[in-house]
Amino acid sequence: MVLFLIGLLSFFISRTYEVHTEMELKAPANFVFNALNNVNHQSQWNTKATLDTTFKLICAGASVGAGVSCDYTSTLYGNGVLRILNNQTHDSIILSDEQKSGKEKIFIYKLITKDSTTTIVKVNGKSTSGYISNLWNFIHRWKLKKQIHQNLDNLKVFVNDRYKNKMYNGYQIKEMTMNQRFFISYRSLVQFENMQQYYSQNISGLYQKALEQNLAISGMPCGLYYKWDTTSNKADMAAALPTLAEFNIMDTESVNIPSKPAIVIEYKGESNKSAPAHNAMDEYMLDHRLENTPPVIEEYLTDPAKEPDPNKWVTNIIYYVIPKK
């Protein structure tokens, strides 16, 4: 009889439960939106990732924008999918956490600009419990609210690190105005898999040209990247040597880059593993509403012949930037 009454009570009680909470973040709203609008970032601020060292996020395709998703595995929380359901405006975004067990949590984030450096983040969290367990929805609500507060605490750290400290993907990004620069170069469309070979062969040829012309080289060798086409898997690139002034030498291309603003990362490691640093630049430009004006410069400060350890190789990655239209 008691079990019957419990079951009857459960039948008449809603299985859906939801909570509302908010937090103030010291960063512009677009910084917060961009953090939420990239599922891959949840490896940095999602509570499951921060509390379970076995948590692994797998993003096979795009991770930005409505409709994208990333799978996750977790010993503590089980496996599931993190998804962006909707982001029609830049002040609202809907995320979901779909567990393989069938349970789903929906999170609606509303971003309210308090001032130019402060955003109020309001979150509505919603989920559904099973029959009988819905009798303890007050506990489920408490747990959900606690999870959302932990997410917001982590999000605050993540966004603050970007806005205040200019740290992206572990790289410190510096803003500066670059002096005018001159180069002699060999430029071509090159298949991605042939880029290293093209650079090595042509940088040697440029040094030989400089020697023949008695031309002084004013710095370290560089790669100049004008376009990166993932459709054709080709890069419009150049091997380049810096010079003190503009020189027109037969069979080479002269490059003159005027003084202008740039963002710079000091990258350590092999250049063919620098994708996370370039992604950091893209995310920085997105947050600061900037766009790149080609070429991107990789300035190779270490001579591999003198330093055999690739982990100690230093490259300045330079993006010239202008305000986005």
N, C-alpha and C positions, 0 to 999 in steps of 0.2 A: 504493500500500500504506500509506504514511504517513497519507494523508487518510482511508483506511478505518479505521485504528486510532484516529485522532483522533475520527472520527464515532462509532465504537463506544464509546470512552471517555466521550464526551459523553452518549451514550444511557443509560449506567449511573450517571451523576452527577446528583444532584438539581438541578432547575432553580430550586428555591425557596431563597432565602437570607434570613436574618434576623439582626438585631443587638439587643442589649439595652444600655441605658445609663440613667443617672439624673443628676439635678441637684437641688441644694437651692435653693429660692426663698424669699426673705424676704417672704412674704405669706401670709395665711390661705388655706386650701384652696379656699374658695368663690370667692375672687377669681380663682384659677387656673382653676377649673372654668368660671366664667362667661366668661373670656377664650377658652377652648377651645370652648365651647358656642355661639359665635357665629361663623359662617364669615366674616362680613364683617370681623372683627377680624384675619383672616389677612393682610390688606393691610398690617398693621403689624408682624407678627412672622414670617410665612412667609419663608423664605430666598429663594424665587423673587421675592417682591415687593421685598425689600430689596436684592437684587443686580442686578435688572434694572429700569431706569428705565422701560421700555416696558410692564412688567407692569400689567395692568388687570383688576380683579375686577368681575364683573357679577352682582349679586344681584337678580333680577327679582321675587322674592317674599320670603317670610319667610327669615331667615338664622339663626334660633335653634332649636336642638333637633334631635332624631333625625329623619333623613329629609330634612333640608333640604340644598340644594346651591347653589353659585354657580359660574358659568362663569368661566374666566380666559383671557386672551390674553397671550402673551409672545413677543417676538422671540427671546430667548435659549433659552427652555425649550419653546417650542411652546404649543399651546392645550390646554385640558383642563377638568376639573371637580373642584372641592373639595367634599367631602361629609362630613356627620356620619352615620355608620352606626348608632351605638348610644350611648346614654347612660342606661342603666337606673338607675344609681345616681349620686350626686353625688361619688363618688370614682373613677369610671372612665368613660372616653369613648373611642370608636373613630372615627378620622378616616381618610379616604381621599383620595388624589390620583390621579385617573384621567386619564391623558393621551389625547389623541385618537389617538395612534399605537397605543393598545391596552394600553400598559403601565400597571400600577396598583401603587401603594404603599399599604400599610395601616399605620397608626400607632395603637397601643394605649397610652393614657396611664392610669397608675395614680397616684392622688394619696394620699399618706400624710401625715397630720398629725403633725409632729414636736412642735410646741407651738402656742400660739395665734397666733403670728406667723411660723411657718416651715412650709413644705410640701416634702416630698421628692417629686419627680416622676420616676417610673420609666416609661421608654418602650421598647416592643417594636416595632421596625420590620420589615416583611416585604415582599418583592417576589419576582417571578419573572423569570428571564432566559431567553433563547432557547437552543436547542441550539447547540452549539459555544461560544457566548459564556458558557455556564454553566461552562466550564473556567476562567474568570476570575472566579468568584463571590467569591473573596477580595478582589478589587479592588472589586467591586460592594458588598460588605459594608463596606469601608473608606469608600467614597463615601457610602453610606447613613448610616453612623454619624456622619460629618462633617456631613452635612445635618441630622441630628437635633440634634447639639450646637449648630449655628448657630441652629436653630429655638428651642432652649431658651435660648440666650443672648439672642436677640431677645425671647422671651416674658418673660424675667426683667426686661428693661428696660421692656417694655409694662406688666406687672403692677405693678412698683415705682412707675412714674409715677402709677398710679392709687391704689395703697395709701398710698404715702408722700407724694406731692406733690398728691394729689387733682386730677390733671389728666385730664379725660375729653374726648375728641374735640377736644383743643386748648383746652378751657375750664377755668379754675381754679374749683373749687367751694368755696364757703365755708360753714361751719356757724355758725349764730348763733341767738340767741333774739330774736325780733322783738317790739317793743313792741306794746301794744294799738293797733289801728287802726280808724278809723271812716270810712265812705264814704256818700255818696249816689249812687244808681246807677239806670240803666235796664237791665233784664235781660230777655232773651228767648231763644227757640230760633232760631238763625240758620243758614241754609245756609252751608257753608264759603265758597263763592264770593262771598257777600254780607257777610262779616264786616267787612272794612275799611270798606265803605260804612256799615254799621250803626254801627260805632264812631264814625266821623267825624261822622255826623249827630247821634248822641245825646250825644256829649261836648259838642258845641256847645250842645245843648239844656240840658244840665246847668249849663254856665257861665251861661246865661241865667237859669235857675231860681235859682242862687246869687246872681246880681245882683239879681233881683227880691226875694229874701228877705233881702238884705243879709247874706249868709252868707259867712264867711271860709273860703277854701280853704287847706288847710295843707300842700300839696305838689303834686307833678306828677300829671297825669291818668294813669289806669290802666285796663287791661283785666283783668276778673276772669273766669276760665274754670272753670266748675263741672263740665262734662262734655264729652267729645269722642267723638262717636258716628260711627265710620267706616261703620257699616251704613246709617244714614240720611243720612250726610254733613251732620250738623247739630252745632252747638256750643251748649251752654247757657252763655251768656256775658253779660257786663254791661260797659257803659261806666260808669266810676266816677270820682268826684272825692273826694279825702281831706278830712276835716273834723276839727276839734279835739274834737268830742264827737258823740254820737248825736243826729241830727235827723230828725224825721218831717215830710217835706214832701210835699204832695199830688202824686200821680202818680209819685213816685219811690220807690225801695226803699232803706231804711236798712240798712247792713251794719255789723256789729260783730264784729271778729275779735279774740279775746283774745290776750294775750301767750303765745307758744309757740315751740318750736324750728322752725327752717326751714333750708333750704339755698338758696344764692343764687349766680347767675351774672351777671356783668356782661357783657352781650352788646352788640357793636357791629355796626351794619348795619340793614338794613330788617327790620321785624318779621315780614314774610311770608316771610323766608328764615331764620328762627330754628329750624327743625326740628332741625338737628344739636345745638343747645344743649339743646333739650327731650329729645332722645335721650340726651344726656350725663346729664341728671338721672335718667332712667329707669334707666340703667346704674349710676349711683352708688347709687340706692336698692336695686337688686338686689344689689350687692356688700355694702352695709351693712345689708341686711335691714330696710329701711324701706319705708313706704308713705305715699302722699300723702293729705292730708286737704284737700278743696277749700275755697276756690278756689285755683287757680294764679293768681298775680298777675304781670302784665307792667306795670312802672312805667316810663313813657316820660319819660326825663330830658332829652331834647333837643327843642326846638321846631323843627320843619322849616322854619318861616317865617324863622327866624333862622340856621339852618345848612342850606344847600341840599345839601350833600354827604351822601348816605345812608350812606357808609362811616364817617362820624363820629357818626352817631346812636347814643345809648347807652340801653340798656334794662336795668333790673334784673329778672331773671326769678326769682321767689320761689316755692318749693314748701314748704308746711308739711308736716312729717313726723312720724310716730309709728313705734315699733318694729312690724315686721310680726308679725301673730299666727300 
